[in-house]
Amino acid sequence: MYEHDVIVVGAGGAGLRAAIAAHEAGADTAIVSKLHPVRSHTGAAEGGINAALQEGDDWELHAYDTMKGSDYLGDAPAVETLAKNAPEETMNLEHWGMPFSREEDGRVSQRPFGGLSYPRTTYAGAETGHHLLHTMYEQVVKRGIQVYDEWYVMDLATTDESDPKDRECHGIVAYDVQSGKVEGFKANNGVVLATGGPGQAFDHTTNAVSCTGDGHAMAYRAGAPLEDMEFIQFHPTSLPSTGVLISEGVRGEGGILYNSEGERFMFEHGYANNSGELASRDVVARAELTEVQEGRGVDDEYVHLDMRHLGEERIMDRLENILHLAEDFEGVDGLVEPMPVKPGQHYAMGGIEVDEDGQTCVSGLYAAGECACVSVHGGNRLGGNALPELIVFGKRAGRHAAGEDLGEPEIRTGYGDDVEDETETELPVQPGEAGLDTTGGVAADGGVTADAEGLLERAVEQQRERVDTLMDRDSGVQHAEIRQKLQNAMTDYVNVFRTEDGVKKALEIIRECREEYQNVYVDDPSRTFNTDLQQTIETRNLIDVAESIALGALVRDEFRGAHWRQEHQERKDEEWLKHTLISWNNGDPDIFYRPVILEGENKTYEPKERSY
């Protein structure tokens, strides 16, 4: 058994920042990650970091843009915390040596991004996330923080009181990919989940194969609700053949979208008469798909993104990586021809419900980054707001987990007096009603144990039994078949355009996937570097997360942000200025709601019609 004060699960931007902050607060800190830190998916973030750094810009403008972009479902305390702290954290990265792009006078460059009223997106070429990872990993190494890389975290060690707010998290159970061992990690102070997004629940995604919603699923089953999971961002510019991301920075520098008829459709068809290509991502993604559906798509699938007019010098200076991606994956030279692009699943606005300090309703369990929902992004995230979220809230989660008092949070978590627990939407039959064993062989939690070490030992034993059960089966169904079926259902029915019948169909297929998973087996008999075993466990997590996304999409009968429902073409502020929360409830999910917080430090954000 390994023991540390703070254990951070995941080594992307949020995880690295949380670990550095916890270490600086005096805690014995360790990172446990299924990947080497610089292989984390943060490295795929191309665009930049929004921060009000220039004269004429300020944090209040950034906060307003963020709240407007969220379609008024962001919580003001979280939105303002992000906007206030982003400048300091961005400058801190520069002091640590991050190679930001610069103007001729030496100042850090900032460019326009979608939904922003001021050019405040700080960047490092088209590889901002890559440089951010390397810069922070250097700081982890410098401080001597212990990193257990290629350890796949399988479960949390938590008590199981009936009320999740009475539960405690005392550590994690992880599988050493190199040796095949399953071991426990005791956390004396707390566990910080920084496991990234659930993009692999969809077939066409910009997310890496490692983005399987592990943190979401583990926290969900431990008792922490998932919040606003229906809000999935589809990035307007992914490459059709692979889902590889083409940065919003291309449009920020002046790139233009054209349909098959050579029309600049964002303006000519009235989707965004003022901002055009730099409208918010949900607006641009819907516009592209509408063009395709109405017969103006290229090859009936995508549109063109043209940056040729920017000139070779500017492209090579600021967007060189984009040229390589287009050439490598589509065979297109962006200097001489437009690039094919279409919307692809990119980001989850929802996640594990946390407060401004990253704390869940389960004592000792924290979350930060894309796996968490604080809620900054509400119904739609603005480009350039993901990376500041990682460093601002990663830092806060690390400090609080280490024992620092950051003051009383304004955002409440868990099932409390301020929640509404009625939904008029009839839900499909849930797994718990069918009596299914939802873990694939063993129970998800181990019961209350008198001491933390005893609890952790029991959790380790359960996961060892789980591995043995999966490995001992010599026939059944392979995880890849289940995963593909799940991904196809989510892509077909819970995509940009959603219908009630489609979402219900997705839930039926997800249920079938859960039933088929009861007979899943691992084909690879080896105990070391067994990616088949790891992906089998990841697939179970994807099933849980996909179900929560579809359930949220079913009950929210309005059109807000990235959530579009064919039957409900209006935003219903009187009914839906509230967050959707889903609790695991032993496999029979319970849905409840919490009002959005629109009262800020100096103002109340009054909902208005969004226009770009």
Secondary structure, DSSP 8 states (H G I E B T S, - for coil): -EEEEEEEE--SHHHHHHHHHHHHTT--EEEEESS-GGGSGGGG--S-EE---STT--HHHHHHHHHHHTTS-S-HHHHHHHHHHHHHHHHHHHHTT----B-TTS-B-EE--TT-SS--EE-STT-HHHHHHHHHHHHHHHHT-EEEETEEEEEEEE---SSGGG-BEEEEEEEETTT--EEEEEEEEEEEE-----GGGSSSBSS-TT-S-HHHHHHHHHT--EE-TT-EEEEEEE-TTT--B--THHHHTT-EEE-TTS--HHHHTTS-TTTGGGS-HHHHHHHHHHHHHTT-SBTTTBEEEE-GGG-HHHHHHH-HHHHHHHHHHH---TTTS-EEEEEEEEEES-EEE--TT-B-SSBTEEE-GGGEE-SSSTT---TT-HHHHHHHHHHHHHHHHTT------SS--SS-TT-B----S-----GGGGT--TTSSS-S-----SSHHHHHHHHHHHHHHHHHHHHH--SSB-HHHHHHHHHHHHHHHSSSEE-HHHHHHHHHHHHHHHHHHTTB------SSS-HHHHHHHHHHHHHHHHHHHHHHHHH--S-BTTBEETTB-S--HHHHSEEEEEE-GGGS-EEEEEE---B-SS-B--------
